[in-house]
């Protein structure tokens, strides 16, 4: 029985595709009801799911929580320093070289000039933590700018930025720090800027590597196809996905900045108008055999501060690294 000419399957598929594409081919114009998927939708949804999981992983880490408690205690002590010891920590308040526990009014004793060591430790925490945080912020800002531009654009821009990074890394960092502080007048802003200027290459290399691995991902290609500008793609598309290793590295940078400031103060290149942990160690080094507590107490505080930041960095690495967090 002849039922008439039946269309070939390929002709039917072509006719269906033509029907679907007919409104656009007919020149209907921009469709107001069509919502193009945002380039960040997938990565934003993944980040929203991963953030609570990373927080739970960090909170379940005993070493990370121990470091967080130690650092939080130091921050609280630094904030309360003007309340607990309202006077000038550099003023002479008692007989020199009182040992810890010898006088209840000065539980940690006094130094060779009769200054309260407990007041110096608390006020010194304000200086050391401020230098560590501010210098790290400067280093992060410079490193992210240089590394993101180099990793995103590539080509000759990448070559120029890499040569700039290598130029800074060929000079020993602490030698460069001493030179920068010696040229300018030793002060807290000078020390902060000097430490920030010598620490940014580490972040720049890290950010550059992350951007080189992310710039060809699907969400970046989708953002380019949507006509997003370079600045939006760099700071709103790629940078949020590159933050986990940057956050982990920043905790180590704070610890390194505290050590650098302490070393400068120990050498007498710190701000002479303020007290810091490094300056306290430098002031007590001449009495190391007879009054060892003058260097041991601020040295112990520095060790605890650096240890807490390293423990927090390890906890952040376990929480934010997908190779580790995926197994939990």
C-alpha positions as CSV (number, residue, x, y, z in Angstrom):
1,X,0.0,0.0,0.0
2,X,1.4,3.4,-1.0
3,X,1.1,5.8,1.9
4,X,2.7,8.6,0.0
5,X,6.2,10.0,0.2
6,X,7.6,9.9,3.7
7,X,10.3,12.4,4.7
8,X,13.7,11.0,5.3
9,X,14.8,11.1,9.0
10,X,17.6,13.6,8.2
11,X,15.1,15.9,6.5
12,X,12.9,15.8,9.6
13,X,15.8,16.6,11.8
14,X,16.8,19.5,9.6
15,X,13.2,20.7,9.5
16,X,13.0,20.6,13.3
17,X,16.3,22.5,13.6
18,X,15.0,25.1,11.2
19,X,11.8,25.4,13.2
20,X,13.8,26.0,16.4
21,X,16.1,28.6,14.7
22,X,13.2,30.2,12.7
23,X,12.6,33.2,15.1
24,X,16.3,34.2,15.1
25,X,16.5,33.7,11.3
26,X,13.4,35.8,10.9
27,X,15.0,38.7,12.5
28,X,12.9,39.0,15.6
29,X,15.8,40.9,17.3
30,X,16.9,40.7,20.8
31,X,14.9,38.3,22.9
32,X,14.0,39.8,26.2
33,X,13.1,36.5,27.8
34,X,16.4,34.8,27.0
35,X,18.8,34.7,29.9
36,X,22.3,33.8,28.9
37,X,24.0,31.8,31.7
38,X,26.3,33.9,33.8
39,X,29.9,32.9,33.4
40,X,30.3,32.8,37.2
41,X,27.2,30.8,37.9
42,X,28.9,27.4,38.0
43,X,32.0,28.7,40.0
44,X,29.8,30.7,42.4
45,X,27.6,27.7,43.1
46,X,30.6,25.5,43.7
47,X,32.1,28.2,46.0
48,X,28.9,28.4,48.0
49,X,28.9,24.7,48.5
50,X,32.6,24.4,49.2
51,X,32.8,27.4,51.7
52,X,30.8,25.7,54.6
53,X,32.7,22.4,54.0
54,X,36.1,24.3,54.1
55,X,35.0,26.0,57.3
56,X,34.0,22.7,58.9
57,X,37.3,21.2,57.9
58,X,39.2,24.1,59.5
59,X,37.2,24.0,62.7
60,X,37.7,20.3,63.1
61,X,41.5,20.7,62.8
62,X,42.9,20.7,66.4
63,X,46.2,22.3,65.3
64,X,44.5,25.0,63.3
65,X,42.2,25.8,66.2
66,X,45.2,25.9,68.6
67,X,46.9,28.4,66.4
68,X,43.8,30.4,66.0
69,X,43.3,30.6,69.8
70,X,46.9,31.7,70.3
71,X,46.7,34.4,67.7
72,X,43.3,35.6,68.9
73,X,44.7,35.9,72.5
74,X,47.6,38.0,71.2
75,X,45.3,40.2,69.2
76,X,43.0,40.7,72.2
77,X,46.0,41.5,74.4
78,X,47.3,44.0,71.9
79,X,43.9,45.7,71.8
80,X,43.6,45.9,75.6
81,X,47.2,47.1,76.0
82,X,46.3,50.8,76.5
83,X,43.7,49.7,79.0
84,X,45.8,47.3,81.0
85,X,49.0,49.5,80.8
86,X,47.9,53.1,80.0
87,X,51.3,54.6,80.5
88,X,54.2,54.8,78.2
89,X,55.9,51.4,78.0
90,X,59.2,53.1,77.5
91,X,59.0,54.9,80.8
92,X,61.0,53.8,83.9
93,X,58.6,52.7,86.5
94,X,60.5,50.5,89.0
95,X,63.9,49.4,90.1
96,X,66.0,47.9,87.2
97,X,66.4,44.1,86.7
98,X,63.5,42.9,88.8
99,X,63.2,39.2,88.0
100,X,59.8,37.7,87.0
101,X,57.7,37.0,90.2
102,X,59.9,39.2,92.4
103,X,57.4,42.0,92.6
104,X,53.7,41.4,92.2
105,X,53.2,44.8,90.7
106,X,55.5,43.7,87.8
107,X,54.8,40.0,87.3
108,X,57.3,39.7,84.4
109,X,60.0,41.8,85.9
110,X,61.7,44.9,84.6
111,X,64.6,45.5,82.3
112,X,68.0,47.2,82.8
113,X,66.3,50.7,82.7
114,X,63.4,49.8,85.0
115,X,60.8,49.5,82.3
116,X,57.9,47.0,82.8
117,X,58.4,44.0,80.6
118,X,54.7,43.0,80.6
119,X,53.8,46.4,79.4
120,X,56.4,46.2,76.7
121,X,55.2,42.8,75.5
122,X,51.6,43.9,75.2
123,X,52.4,47.2,73.5
124,X,55.0,45.5,71.4
125,X,52.3,43.1,70.2
126,X,50.4,46.1,68.7
127,X,53.5,47.1,66.7
128,X,54.6,43.7,65.6
129,X,51.1,42.5,64.6
130,X,50.4,45.8,62.8
131,X,53.6,45.6,60.9
132,X,52.9,42.0,59.9
133,X,49.4,42.6,58.7
134,X,50.0,45.9,56.9
135,X,53.2,44.7,55.2
136,X,51.4,41.5,54.1
137,X,48.5,43.6,52.7
138,X,51.0,45.7,50.7
139,X,52.8,42.6,49.4
140,X,49.5,41.0,48.5
141,X,48.3,44.0,46.6
142,X,51.4,44.4,44.5
143,X,51.8,40.7,44.0
144,X,48.2,40.2,42.9
145,X,48.4,43.1,40.4
146,X,51.7,42.0,38.8
147,X,50.9,38.3,38.8
148,X,47.4,38.6,37.5
149,X,48.4,40.9,34.6
150,X,51.3,38.7,33.7
151,X,49.3,35.4,33.9
152,X,46.2,36.7,32.2
153,X,47.7,38.5,29.2
154,X,50.9,36.4,28.6
155,X,53.1,37.3,25.7
156,X,55.5,40.2,26.0
157,X,53.7,41.5,29.0
158,X,54.3,38.3,30.8
159,X,58.0,38.4,29.8
160,X,58.4,41.9,31.2
161,X,56.6,41.1,34.5
162,X,58.7,37.9,35.0
163,X,61.9,39.8,34.4
164,X,60.8,42.4,37.0
165,X,60.0,39.6,39.5
166,X,63.4,38.0,38.9
167,X,65.1,41.3,39.4
168,X,63.7,41.6,42.9
169,X,64.4,38.0,43.7
170,X,68.1,38.1,42.6
171,X,68.8,40.5,45.6
172,X,68.8,38.9,49.0
173,X,65.5,40.0,50.6
174,X,66.9,40.9,54.0
175,X,69.8,42.8,52.6
176,X,67.4,44.8,50.4
177,X,65.3,45.4,53.5
178,X,68.2,46.8,55.4
179,X,69.2,49.0,52.5
180,X,65.6,50.4,52.1
181,X,65.2,51.1,55.8
182,X,68.7,52.6,56.1
183,X,68.1,55.0,53.2
184,X,64.8,56.3,54.7
185,X,64.3,57.3,58.3
186,X,63.6,54.3,60.5
187,X,59.9,54.4,61.4
188,X,56.9,52.1,61.5
189,X,55.6,53.3,58.0
190,X,59.1,52.9,56.5
191,X,59.4,49.3,57.9
192,X,55.9,48.4,56.7
193,X,56.5,49.6,53.1
194,X,60.0,48.1,53.0
195,X,58.8,44.7,54.0
196,X,55.9,44.9,51.6
197,X,58.2,45.8,48.7
198,X,60.4,42.8,49.3
199,X,57.7,40.2,49.8
200,X,55.4,40.8,46.8
201,X,57.4,38.6,44.3
202,X,56.4,35.4,46.1
203,X,52.7,36.3,45.7
204,X,53.3,37.5,42.1
205,X,54.7,34.1,41.0
206,X,51.9,32.2,42.7
207,X,49.2,34.4,41.2
208,X,50.8,34.2,37.8
209,X,50.8,30.4,37.9
210,X,47.2,30.3,39.0
211,X,46.1,32.7,36.3
212,X,47.9,30.7,33.6
213,X,46.1,27.6,34.6
214,X,42.7,29.3,34.9
215,X,42.6,31.6,31.9
216,X,41.6,28.9,29.5
217,X,38.9,27.4,31.6
218,X,35.3,27.3,30.4
219,X,34.0,30.0,32.6
220,X,36.7,32.4,31.4
221,X,35.9,31.6,27.8
222,X,32.2,32.2,28.5
223,X,33.0,35.5,30.1
224,X,34.9,36.6,27.0
225,X,32.1,35.5,24.7
226,X,29.7,37.6,26.7
227,X,31.9,40.7,26.1
228,X,33.2,41.2,29.6
229,X,36.2,43.5,30.0
230,X,39.7,42.4,31.0
231,X,39.4,44.0,34.5
232,X,36.1,42.2,35.2
233,X,37.4,38.9,34.0
234,X,40.6,39.3,36.1
235,X,39.1,40.5,39.4
236,X,35.6,39.0,39.3
237,X,36.1,35.7,37.4
238,X,39.6,34.4,37.8
239,X,40.8,35.9,41.0
240,X,38.1,34.4,43.3
241,X,39.0,31.0,42.0
242,X,42.7,31.6,42.7
243,X,42.2,32.8,46.3
244,X,42.7,29.6,48.3
245,X,46.5,29.3,47.7
246,X,46.8,33.1,48.1
247,X,45.1,33.0,51.5
248,X,47.3,30.1,52.7
249,X,50.4,32.0,51.6
250,X,49.4,35.2,53.2
251,X,49.4,33.6,56.7
252,X,53.0,32.6,56.2
253,X,53.8,36.1,54.9
254,X,52.5,37.7,58.1
255,X,54.8,35.4,60.2
256,X,57.7,36.3,57.9
257,X,57.0,40.0,58.3
258,X,56.9,39.8,62.1
259,X,60.3,38.0,62.0
260,X,61.7,40.7,59.6
261,X,60.5,43.5,61.8
262,X,62.0,41.8,64.9
263,X,65.3,41.3,63.1
264,X,65.4,45.0,62.1
265,X,64.6,46.1,65.7
266,X,67.2,43.7,67.0
267,X,69.8,45.4,64.8
268,X,68.7,48.9,65.9
269,X,66.9,49.8,62.6
270,X,63.4,49.9,64.0
271,X,61.4,52.8,65.2
272,X,63.2,54.1,68.4
273,X,60.0,55.8,69.6
274,X,58.0,52.6,70.0
275,X,58.6,49.3,71.7
276,X,58.4,46.0,69.8
277,X,59.4,42.4,70.5
278,X,62.5,42.7,68.4
279,X,63.7,45.9,70.2
280,X,63.1,44.2,73.6
281,X,65.4,41.3,72.5
282,X,68.0,43.8,71.2
283,X,67.9,45.7,74.5
284,X,68.5,42.6,76.6
285,X,71.2,40.9,74.5
286,X,74.0,42.6,76.5
287,X,72.7,41.0,79.7
288,X,72.0,37.6,78.2
289,X,74.1,35.8,80.8
290,X,72.9,37.6,83.9
291,X,69.3,38.4,83.0
292,X,68.3,35.9,80.3
293,X,64.6,36.5,80.8
294,X,65.0,39.9,79.0
295,X,65.5,38.1,75.7
296,X,63.7,34.9,76.5
297,X,60.3,36.4,77.2
298,X,59.9,38.4,74.0
299,X,61.6,35.6,72.0
300,X,59.0,33.2,73.3
301,X,56.2,35.5,72.3
302,X,57.6,35.7,68.8
303,X,57.9,31.9,68.6
304,X,54.2,31.6,69.7
305,X,53.1,34.2,67.1
306,X,54.9,32.6,64.2
307,X,53.9,29.1,65.3
308,X,50.2,30.1,65.5
309,X,50.3,31.6,62.0
310,X,52.0,28.5,60.6
311,X,49.4,26.3,62.2
312,X,46.6,28.4,60.8
313,X,48.3,28.2,57.4
314,X,48.4,24.4,57.6
315,X,44.7,24.4,58.6
316,X,43.7,26.6,55.7
317,X,45.7,24.5,53.3
318,X,43.8,21.4,54.4
319,X,40.5,23.2,54.3
320,X,40.9,25.0,50.9
321,X,43.0,22.5,49.0
322,X,40.6,20.5,46.9
323,X,42.9,17.5,46.9
324,X,42.6,17.3,50.7
325,X,39.0,18.5,51.2
326,X,37.6,16.2,48.6
327,X,38.6,13.2,50.7
328,X,36.6,14.3,53.7
